[in-house]
Amino acid sequence: MYAFIYCVFISFIFLLIFSISSSPLYTFPFTHDSGIFQIIGKEWMNGLVPYRDIWDNKGPLLYFVNGLGYLMTGNKIGIFIIQLFNLSIAIFILYKLFRLEFSFYKSLFLTSFILIWLSNTIYNNSVGEYILIPLNLSYYLLYKWLKSFTISKANHPYSYSIVYGITLGFGFLLRLTDVLTLFMTLIVISFYILSFRQWTNWFINFLICLGSFIISIIPFIFYFFTKGAFDDFWYATISHNFEYLSQSEFKSYYWYGIGSFSLSFANYIGILLGGILVLLFNRKRKYFAISWIVPSLTMLLLLFNSYASGNYAISSMPFFCFVVIELSYLHYNRKSSVYPLFLYLFFGLLSSGFIYQLWQTKTRDSKPNPMIGLYKKVEHTIPIEERNLFIAYNCKADIYYYTSLRPCYPYFITMQHYLNSDKDSLRKKIINAYKTRKAKWILVRYPTYPNFIKGILNRYYDVEMNFPREEFSLYHIKEGRCATKVRDATL
């Protein structure tokens, strides 16, 4: 009980400082991704259907959580409460994992260090947060099984597979990348089970895991089917994301980038190196070592060859525990000072990042958004009955956060970069949306935008208002030029 209260307390302090978009400490909280999730969640609760009416490429569970937060309190505090509940339980599970190996006080200390590492990720109502409870529980159960695993006890408990299936389902409903490590770990332990000829045990576990996965995603699948939006849902969360990933490329990290990458993904790097040491010097724990090396290496290769940012590291939280546990085993079994030195360097790296992030919080102090004045002028210019016939192009999505304006096209996020590539199928969808001319009002930030929007604005819209200092223009549709059906865009 005391341990759980402690977990709630440190989670509250952590979120208060680092979750900029939901913390009550910050008056002007909009941050790009988190703000978009809040906007979609809120609009979902107001009757819009994600992907069909308002578009992003994350899973629906994320928007549902944000919408639920707004239903609870009518503002960001509801999201903060959900975050607190989620993080408290997530780190309490890892405290229980530590307790399998360490004393009460040492486990509490190490649990605190989890949040020190977490400060080096983008923990700010991010996608990876909401997978943590089932993911941490899955790894807790996996560790318990590996701890008792022997040739004579290779059977895997069926009840554990229920948790694995639900976790994979949550990953499908949030972001598949966040359960890639679990998927790879399950492949490794499947190999263990099958190598000892436990065919029936493996097959039943597989069926239970698959069934749990299907049951966990059915409510959302059914919802989008009934709304006639399943194709939109599938395109946004699966088809487009694989297309997006295929266009990712090797990142040319400079020293600053390498440092930032190392801090954010220290858990994967640490357990990869730690697992290799275990494999070389503590063969008794080879099953553990391989179970950590394979998923961490897979994830690091994906992250280093993609557009991933620090929030992708959140789902590596359980690996922090494994770094500490495996290096501790090496130290006590081999009586070498090399292993605690490695561990101290690991802690030192995380602590230096924590101090830097804490210092950075002063730049995140509650400062009024300089664009709010412009947004309010635009809002007051547009008649109330036409505020849902508006779209902002090449602008930040926070205009929908601070005003009563609502996007009339699904693609309300700044999509400029998608329009620079003919490879992306989303480009065609965006062009077709704008060619319908459903929007009576378009706010454009005009230094850079593609030819297709210039042609639409010049032909069908007049300038209503200019903001030369901010480089914005507000356009209003010409008389008799309203919404019409158009052919597919020629790209």
C-alpha positions in Angstrom: 0.0 0.0 0.0 2.8 2.4 0.9 4.6 1.6 -2.3 1.5 2.4 -4.4 1.0 5.7 -2.6 4.6 6.6 -3.3 4.1 5.7 -7.0 1.1 8.0 -7.1 3.0 10.8 -5.4 6.1 10.7 -7.7 3.9 10.3 -10.8 1.9 13.4 -9.8 5.1 15.5 -9.4 6.5 14.2 -12.6 3.4 15.0 -14.7 3.0 18.4 -13.0 6.5 19.4 -14.3 6.9 17.6 -17.6 3.5 17.0 -19.1 3.3 20.5 -20.6 0.0 20.1 -22.5 -2.1 18.8 -19.6 -0.3 20.1 -16.4 -2.3 22.7 -14.5 1.0 24.6 -14.0 0.9 25.8 -17.6 -1.7 28.3 -18.7 -1.1 28.1 -22.5 -0.5 24.4 -22.9 -0.9 23.6 -26.6 2.0 21.5 -28.0 1.7 20.2 -31.5 1.0 16.5 -31.3 -0.7 16.5 -27.9 -2.9 19.4 -28.9 -4.0 17.6 -32.0 -4.9 14.5 -30.0 -7.0 16.7 -27.7 -8.8 18.5 -30.6 -9.7 15.1 -32.2 -10.8 13.6 -28.9 -13.0 16.6 -28.1 -14.5 16.7 -31.6 -15.2 13.0 -31.4 -17.2 13.6 -28.2 -19.0 16.4 -30.1 -20.1 14.1 -32.9 -17.4 14.0 -35.5 -16.0 10.6 -36.6 -12.2 10.2 -36.5 -10.5 9.6 -39.8 -13.7 10.3 -41.8 -14.4 13.8 -40.5 -11.2 14.7 -38.7 -7.9 13.0 -39.7 -4.7 11.9 -38.1 -2.7 8.7 -38.4 -2.6 7.5 -34.8 -4.9 4.8 -33.3 -8.4 5.6 -32.1 -7.8 4.6 -28.5 -5.6 7.7 -28.1 -8.3 10.0 -29.2 -10.9 8.2 -27.1 -8.7 8.7 -24.0 -8.4 12.5 -24.8 -12.1 12.7 -25.5 -12.9 10.9 -22.2 -10.7 13.5 -20.4 -12.7 16.3 -21.8 -16.0 14.6 -20.9 -14.8 14.2 -17.3 -13.9 17.9 -16.6 -14.5 19.8 -19.8 -10.8 20.7 -20.1 -7.2 19.4 -20.0 -7.4 18.5 -16.3 -9.4 15.4 -17.2 -6.5 14.2 -19.4 -4.1 14.9 -16.5 -6.2 12.7 -14.2 -6.1 9.9 -16.7 -2.4 10.3 -17.1 -1.9 10.2 -13.4 -3.9 7.0 -13.0 -2.1 5.4 -16.0 1.5 6.3 -14.9 0.9 5.4 -11.2 -0.2 1.9 -12.0 2.4 1.5 -14.8 5.4 2.2 -12.5 3.8 0.3 -9.6 3.9 -2.8 -11.8 7.6 -2.2 -12.4 8.1 -1.7 -8.7 6.6 -5.2 -8.3 9.0 -6.5 -10.9 12.0 -5.0 -9.0 10.7 -6.7 -5.8 11.2 -10.0 -7.5 14.9 -9.4 -7.1 15.5 -6.5 -4.7 14.6 -5.2 -1.2 11.7 -2.9 -0.5 13.8 0.3 -0.3 16.1 -0.5 -3.2 13.0 -1.2 -5.3 11.5 2.2 -4.4 14.7 3.9 -5.3 15.0 2.2 -8.6 11.3 3.0 -9.3 12.1 6.7 -8.8 14.9 6.4 -11.4 12.4 5.2 -14.0 10.9 8.7 -13.9 14.3 10.3 -14.1 14.8 8.3 -17.4 11.3 9.1 -18.5 12.0 12.9 -18.4 14.3 12.3 -21.4 11.4 11.2 -23.5 8.5 13.4 -24.7 6.1 12.4 -22.0 3.4 14.9 -22.8 0.1 13.2 -23.5 2.0 11.1 -26.0 1.0 8.0 -27.9 3.3 5.7 -26.0 1.9 6.5 -22.6 -1.4 4.7 -22.9 0.2 1.3 -23.7 2.2 1.2 -20.5 -0.1 -0.6 -18.1 -0.7 -3.7 -20.3 2.9 -3.6 -21.7 4.5 -3.4 -18.2 2.2 -6.2 -17.0 3.2 -8.3 -20.0 6.9 -8.0 -19.3 6.3 -8.6 -15.5 4.6 -11.9 -16.4 7.3 -12.7 -19.0 10.0 -12.1 -16.4 8.3 -14.3 -13.9 8.0 -17.1 -16.4 11.6 -16.8 -17.5 12.7 -16.8 -13.9 11.2 -20.2 -13.4 12.0 -21.5 -16.9 13.9 -24.8 -17.1 14.0 -27.7 -19.6 11.6 -29.6 -17.3 9.3 -26.6 -16.8 9.0 -25.2 -20.3 5.2 -24.9 -20.2 3.9 -21.4 -20.4 0.8 -20.3 -18.3 -2.2 -19.8 -20.5 -3.5 -16.9 -18.4 -0.4 -14.8 -19.3 -1.4 -15.0 -23.0 -4.6 -13.1 -22.3 -2.5 -10.2 -21.2 -0.2 -10.4 -24.2 -3.2 -10.5 -26.6 -4.8 -7.4 -25.0 -1.5 -5.6 -25.1 -1.0 -6.3 -28.8 -4.6 -5.1 -29.3 -3.9 -1.9 -27.5 -0.9 -1.5 -29.7 -3.1 -1.9 -32.8 -5.4 0.8 -31.4 -2.6 3.2 -30.5 0.6 2.6 -32.5 2.0 -0.7 -33.7 5.6 0.4 -33.0 4.9 0.5 -29.3 4.3 -3.3 -29.1 7.1 -4.3 -31.6 9.4 -5.2 -28.7 6.7 -7.4 -27.1 6.0 -9.1 -30.4 9.6 -9.9 -30.9 9.9 -11.1 -27.3 7.0 -13.4 -27.9 8.7 -14.8 -31.0 11.7 -15.6 -28.9 9.8 -17.4 -26.1 7.8 -19.2 -28.7 11.1 -20.6 -30.0 12.0 -21.6 -26.4 8.7 -23.5 -25.9 8.8 -25.2 -29.3 12.5 -26.2 -29.0 11.4 -28.3 -26.0 8.6 -29.9 -28.0 5.8 -28.3 -26.1 3.6 -28.1 -29.2 0.2 -28.2 -27.5 1.2 -25.7 -24.9 2.4 -23.3 -27.6 -0.7 -23.8 -29.8 -3.2 -23.2 -27.0 -1.2 -20.1 -25.9 -1.2 -18.8 -29.4 -5.0 -19.3 -29.7 -5.6 -17.5 -26.4 -3.4 -14.6 -27.4 -5.0 -14.3 -30.8 -8.5 -14.4 -29.3 -7.7 -11.8 -26.7 -6.3 -9.6 -29.4 -9.4 -9.9 -31.5 -11.8 -9.3 -28.5 -9.8 -6.2 -27.5 -10.1 -4.5 -30.9 -13.7 -5.5 -31.8 -15.5 -2.5 -30.1 -13.6 0.0 -32.2 -13.8 -2.0 -35.4 -17.6 -2.3 -34.9 -17.9 1.4 -34.2 -16.1 2.4 -37.5 -18.1 -0.2 -39.5 -21.4 1.2 -38.2 -20.3 4.8 -39.0 -19.2 3.8 -42.5 -15.7 4.8 -41.7 -13.8 1.5 -41.6 -11.9 2.2 -44.8 -10.9 5.6 -43.5 -9.8 4.0 -40.2 -7.8 1.3 -41.9 -6.1 3.7 -44.4 -5.1 6.2 -41.6 -3.8 3.7 -39.1 -2.4 0.9 -41.2 -2.0 1.5 -44.9 -0.7 5.1 -44.7 1.6 4.4 -41.8 3.3 1.6 -43.7 3.6 3.9 -46.7 5.0 6.6 -44.3 7.5 4.2 -42.8 8.6 3.0 -46.3 9.6 6.6 -47.0 11.7 6.9 -43.9 15.4 7.1 -44.3 18.6 6.8 -42.4 19.0 9.7 -40.0 22.3 11.7 -40.3 22.7 12.3 -36.6 25.2 15.0 -35.6 26.8 14.8 -32.1 23.8 16.6 -30.6 21.4 14.2 -32.3 23.4 11.2 -31.2 23.3 12.5 -27.6 19.6 13.1 -27.7 19.0 9.7 -29.3 21.1 8.0 -26.6 19.2 9.7 -23.8 15.8 9.0 -25.1 16.6 5.4 -26.1 19.0 4.6 -23.3 16.9 1.7 -22.1 17.2 -0.1 -25.5 20.9 0.7 -25.8 21.5 -0.3 -22.2 19.7 -3.7 -22.3 21.3 -4.5 -25.7 24.8 -4.0 -24.3 23.8 -5.5 -20.9 22.3 -8.5 -22.7 25.5 -9.1 -24.7 27.5 -9.0 -21.5 25.1 -11.5 -19.9 25.4 -13.8 -22.9 29.2 -13.7 -22.7 29.7 -13.9 -19.0 26.6 -15.4 -17.3 25.5 -18.3 -19.4 23.0 -19.4 -16.7 20.8 -16.4 -17.8 21.2 -16.9 -21.5 17.4 -17.2 -22.0 17.0 -13.8 -20.4 19.8 -12.3 -22.5 18.4 -13.5 -25.8 14.9 -12.3 -24.8 16.2 -8.8 -24.3 18.8 -8.6 -27.1 16.4 -9.5 -30.0 13.6 -7.0 -29.3 16.0 -4.1 -28.3 18.2 -4.6 -31.4 15.1 -4.7 -33.7 13.7 -1.6 -32.2 16.9 0.4 -32.3 17.4 -0.5 -36.0 13.8 0.7 -36.7 14.2 3.9 -34.8 17.5 4.8 -36.3 16.1 4.4 -39.8 12.9 6.3 -39.3 11.3 9.6 -38.3 10.9 8.5 -34.7 11.2 11.1 -31.9 11.7 10.7 -28.2 8.1 9.7 -27.5 8.8 6.3 -29.2 11.1 5.6 -26.3 8.3 5.6 -23.7 7.4 2.0 -24.4 10.9 0.9 -23.5 10.1 1.6 -19.8 10.3 -2.1 -18.8 13.7 -2.5 -20.3 15.1 -0.1 -17.6 14.3 -2.8 -15.1 16.0 -5.5 -17.1 19.2 -3.4 -17.5 19.5 -3.0 -13.7 18.6 -6.6 -12.9 20.9 -8.2 -15.4 23.9 -6.0 -14.5 23.2 -6.7 -10.8 23.3 -10.4 -11.5 26.6 -10.0 -13.4 28.1 -8.1 -10.5 27.1 -10.5 -7.7 28.0 -13.7 -9.7 31.3 -12.5 -11.1 32.4 -10.1 -8.3 33.7 -7.6 -10.9 33.8 -3.8 -10.6 33.2 -3.4 -14.3 29.5 -4.2 -14.1 28.6 -1.7 -11.4 30.7 0.9 -13.3 28.6 0.3 -16.4 25.4 0.6 -14.2 26.7 3.9 -12.6 27.5 5.3 -16.1 23.9 4.3 -17.2 22.4 6.1 -14.1 24.8 9.1 -14.7 23.7 9.5 -18.3 20.0 9.5 -17.3 20.6 11.9 -14.4 22.4 14.4 -16.6 19.5 14.3 -19.1 17.1 14.8 -16.2 18.9 17.9 -14.9 19.0 19.3 -18.4 15.2 18.7 -18.9 14.5 20.2 -15.5 16.5 23.3 -16.5 14.6 23.4 -19.8 11.2 23.7 -18.0 11.9 27.4 -17.3 11.6 28.0 -21.1 8.2 26.3 -21.0 6.8 28.7 -18.5 3.2 29.9 -19.1 3.7 32.5 -21.9 0.8 33.7 -24.0 0.8 32.4 -27.5 1.5 35.4 -29.7 -0.9 34.1 -32.3 -3.9 34.1 -30.1 -4.7 37.7 -31.0 -4.7 36.9 -34.7 -6.8 33.8 -34.1 -9.4 35.8 -32.2 -9.6 38.4 -35.0 -10.2 35.6 -37.5 -12.8 34.1 -35.3 -14.7 37.4 -34.8 -14.6 38.1 -38.6 -16.4 34.8 -39.5 -20.1 34.6 -38.7 -21.1 32.1 -36.0 -23.1 30.0 -38.5 -20.1 29.7 -40.8 -17.4 28.8 -38.2 -17.7 25.1 -39.1 -17.0 26.0 -42.8 -13.4 27.0 -42.1 -10.0 25.5 -42.7 -6.5 26.7 -41.9 -3.8 25.9 -44.4 -0.1 25.8 -43.6 -1.0 27.0 -40.1 -0.6 25.3 -36.7 -3.6 23.4 -35.5 -3.8 25.3 -32.3 -6.2 27.8 -33.9 -8.9 25.1 -33.3 -7.7 24.8 -29.7 -8.1 28.5 -28.8 -11.2 29.4 -30.9 -14.7 28.1 -31.7 -13.6 27.5 -35.3 -13.9 23.9 -36.6 -12.2 22.3 -39.6 -14.6 21.5 -42.4 -12.0 19.2 -44.2 -10.6 16.1 -42.4 -7.0 17.1 -43.1 -6.8 20.0 -40.6 -3.2 19.4 -39.5 -0.3 21.2 -41.3 0.2 18.9 -44.2 2.6 20.9 -46.3 5.3 18.2 -46.2 3.0 15.6 -47.6 2.4 17.7 -50.7 6.0 17.8 -51.6 6.0 14.1 -52.6 4.1 12.4 -55.3 4.7 9.1 -53.5 2.3 9.7 -50.7 -1.3 8.8 -51.4 -2.5 11.3 -48.8 -1.5 14.1 -51.2 -4.3 13.1 -53.5 -6.9 13.0 -50.7 -5.9 16.5 -49.5 -6.1 18.0 -53.0 -9.5 16.5 -53.6 -10.8 17.8 -50.3 -9.7 21.4 -51.1 -11.2 21.1 -54.6 -14.6 20.5 -53.2 -14.6 24.2 -52.1 -16.7 23.2 -49.0 -14.7 25.8 -47.0 -16.1 29.3 -47.2 -13.2 30.6 -45.2 -9.5 29.7 -45.6 -6.7 31.1 -43.5 -3.4 30.7 -45.2 0.2 31.4 -44.0 1.5 32.5 -47.4 5.3 32.4 -47.6 5.3 28.8 -48.9 2.5 26.7 -50.2 2.1 24.6 -53.3 0.6 25.6 -56.7 -2.6 23.8 -56.3 -3.8 25.9 -53.3 -2.7 29.1 -55.1 -4.8 28.2 -58.1 -7.9 27.4 -55.9 -7.5 30.7 -53.9 -7.0 32.9 -57.0 -9.9 31.4 -58.9 -12.5 30.8 -56.2 -11.7 33.1 -53.2 -11.1 36.8 -52.4 -8.9 38.1 -49.7 -11.0 39.2 -46.7 -8.2 40.3 -44.4 -4.4 40.4 -44.4 -2.0 40.1 -41.5 1.3 41.3 -43.2 3.5 41.1 -40.0 2.5 37.5 -39.3 2.3 36.7 -43.0 -1.2 35.4 -42.9 -4.2 36.0 -45.2 -7.9 35.2 -44.6 -9.8 34.3 -47.8 -13.6 34.2 -48.3 -15.2 32.3 -51.1 -16.5 34.3 -54.0 -20.3 34.6 -54.6 -21.6 31.5 -56.5 -18.4 29.5 -56.0 -19.5 27.3 -53.1 -19.1 23.5 -52.7 -19.2 21.3 -55.7 -18.3 17.8 -56.6 -15.0 17.5 -58.4 -13.1 14.8 -60.3 -10.1 13.2 -58.6 -7.1 15.5 -58.6 -4.6 15.2 -61.4 -1.3 14.8 -59.7 
